[in-house]
Amino acid sequence: MKDNPYTDNKELLIIPDAVHTDLYDGGGKDAIPFDKLEQFFSENMR
């Protein structure tokens, strides 16, 4: 696994008070961090 080119581009994002199902559809909390997802993918998907 040490030679895997995809081991460096990871980020842990903790969303306070969200449970995993909130991230499927946002729940009533608008918990999906679309701005952070867009930033991460635009920086790491080349």
C-alpha distance (Angstrom), angle and dihedral (degrees) to the residues before:
residue distance angle dihedral
M1 . . .
K2 3.80 . .
D3 3.81 90.1 .
N4 3.79 93.3 52.8
P5 3.84 109.1 120.7
Y6 3.82 91.0 -150.4
T7 3.79 100.0 63.3
D8 3.82 99.2 90.9
N9 3.79 102.5 55.0
K10 3.79 101.7 73.7
E11 3.76 130.8 124.2
L12 3.79 130.2 -175.2
L13 3.78 111.4 -141.9
I14 3.80 116.6 -171.4
I15 3.78 115.6 -164.9
P16 3.81 109.8 -161.5
D17 3.82 116.6 -127.0
A18 3.81 93.0 3.5
V19 3.78 124.0 125.8
H20 3.78 122.7 -156.0
T21 3.82 93.6 -98.1
D22 3.82 90.7 57.4
L23 3.79 87.1 67.3
Y24 3.82 93.7 58.6
D25 3.77 97.4 63.6
G26 3.79 104.7 -4.5
G27 3.77 93.4 -103.7
G28 3.77 112.4 -138.7
K29 3.79 90.8 -52.8
D30 3.82 101.9 68.7
A31 3.80 84.6 -125.5
I32 3.80 98.4 161.8
P33 3.83 107.4 103.3
F34 3.81 97.2 -147.2
D35 3.81 92.4 168.0
K36 3.82 92.4 56.4
L37 3.81 91.9 44.7
E38 3.78 92.0 50.3
Q39 3.81 91.6 48.2
F40 3.80 93.3 48.5
F41 3.80 95.0 47.8
S42 3.80 94.7 44.1
E43 3.82 90.1 52.4
N44 3.80 96.9 44.0
M45 3.80 107.8 31.2
R46 3.78 105.2 78.4
